[in-house]
């Protein structure tokens, strides 16, 4: 009987030991598993989030707009709010290719640096400015709000010609409105085609 009781007690102790040991393993296993899974997820997520950012930044850095820009310092011309005379301002322009510098120079005429300056071309739309055989052909649109009086038109033409003739390769300028040669831009000053360097 004693042997039997000892045997039963031994089996019970063994079962308790095994059951308590098994009970601890599931607790540690999920924690370890969760910790490993969390670590794995963090490790997986960190490269995943880094990879798109790196891809985006490399795409941004590899974009064709900024890195390929050429810059140049030019003189642009503005007037005061009374439209009495032109003032010359040094500006930096940026353009993607050499043939684009004339259009960039014309667009510089549209935004003065100083609130006291007035742009004579601010409401015009410059479509293109291409150089061929020493002549820059400028195609533009003039909405009604871009049209000036006689004095303003004369100053606007002077600002445009001064800006383009600062490039030594430009010997003449041909102005077109919506692709068509016109006798006058705004109805006051007669145009010749092309306007030649003096």
NORSULLIN-V654657 format. One record per residue. D_FIRST is the distance of its C-alpha to the first C-alpha in whole Angstrom. Layout:
BEGIN
D_FIRST ; D_FIRST
END
This chain:
BEGIN
0 ; 4 ; 5 ; 5 ; 6 ; 8 ; 10 ; 10 ; 12 ; 14 ; 15 ; 16 ; 18 ; 20 ; 21 ; 22 ; 24 ; 25 ; 26 ; 28 ; 30 ; 31 ; 32 ; 34 ; 36 ; 37 ; 39 ; 40 ; 41 ; 44 ; 45 ; 46 ; 47 ; 49 ; 50 ; 51 ; 53 ; 55 ; 56 ; 57 ; 58 ; 60 ; 61 ; 62 ; 64 ; 66 ; 68 ; 68 ; 70 ; 72 ; 73 ; 75 ; 76 ; 77 ; 79 ; 81 ; 82 ; 83 ; 85 ; 87 ; 88 ; 89 ; 91 ; 94 ; 96 ; 95 ; 95 ; 98 ; 100 ; 104 ; 105 ; 109 ; 111 ; 114 ; 116 ; 116 ; 118 ; 118 ; 121 ; 121 ; 120 ; 124 ; 124 ; 127 ; 126 ; 123 ; 121 ; 119 ; 116 ; 113 ; 110 ; 108 ; 107 ; 104 ; 104 ; 102 ; 105 ; 109 ; 111 ; 109 ; 110 ; 113 ; 111 ; 109 ; 112 ; 114 ; 110 ; 111 ; 114 ; 112 ; 110 ; 111 ; 109 ; 111 ; 112 ; 115 ; 116 ; 116 ; 116 ; 118 ; 116 ; 113 ; 113 ; 114 ; 112 ; 112 ; 111 ; 112 ; 114 ; 115 ; 117 ; 120 ; 123 ; 123 ; 123 ; 120 ; 120 ; 118 ; 117 ; 116 ; 116 ; 117 ; 116 ; 119 ; 117 ; 117 ; 121 ; 123 ; 127 ; 130 ; 129 ; 125 ; 126 ; 128 ; 125 ; 122 ; 124 ; 125 ; 121 ; 120 ; 123 ; 123 ; 119 ; 119 ; 122 ; 120 ; 119 ; 122 ; 121 ; 122 ; 126 ; 126 ; 124 ; 124 ; 122 ; 121 ; 120 ; 117 ; 119 ; 122 ; 125 ; 127 ; 130 ; 128 ; 125 ; 125 ; 129 ; 131 ; 131 ; 132 ; 130 ; 131 ; 129 ; 128 ; 128 ; 129 ; 129 ; 132
END
